[in-house]
Amino acid sequence: MCINTQTPLLKFKASGLELLRSIDAPTKTLDLHSLNEGTDFEFSPGGVTRMVLPLLTHMLKDGVTSDAHWVCLNPGAPSRVRMDGITIHHVSLVRERTAGYGLAKEIIWRVLHGLSKPSEGESLWADDFVDYTYYAW
């Protein structure tokens, strides 16, 4: 199973990032349990941590899936982190693409939830949507 969120599960602190830079390589998967919560990293606040992580944990425990992958934006983080049966893949986008991705995602979210209709200039085919599809790619 693979899940994708814009918000990362983990936020790495400066001390953790320095340690990671010395050991991280594109082919290496970091075991999160080798770091210290609160010193090297912290869990992101909000719904991603409170809802998605328990969902994946229960699905693994109940045998709904045997392998879970989580893709999220997290520039500067290690490319892959393994934690309790979940492999977290951190994606980086150049800053110019990140802004467009966020704008397009918010338009899609509001329209699909019936909160608004796209206003003039908020077409899903605008340049921002190119950045949204770039992230998906």
C-alpha positions, 0 to 999 in steps of 0.5 A: 500500500502507498499513501501520499501526503503533502505534510510530512510525518516527521520534522527533523531538527538541526542535530538530526539533519547533521547526523543524517547528512553524514550517513544518508545515501540514495540507496540507504534506508534510515531506521527511525529508531536509531534517532532520538525523538525530541532531540533529532526529530519530532512528529508533525502536529496535526491530522497527518500524525493523529490520523494517517499514522494510526491508520497505517499502523492498524492496517499492518497489525490487522493484516490488511496490508503487509507493506506500507509506503508513505510519500510526502514532501520533506525537503532536506530530510533523509530520502527514506526512513523505516519505522514500524513496518512503514517506509517513508519516502521524502520528496523534495521539490524546487521552491518554484514548484512547491508554491504552485503545488500548494495553490492547485491542491487547495483549489482542488480540495475546496472544489471537491468538498463543495466549499467553492467554485473555481474563480476566474483565474483558478482553473485546474488547467492553470500553470499551478496545476502543472506543478501539482502534476509534477509533484504527482509524477 
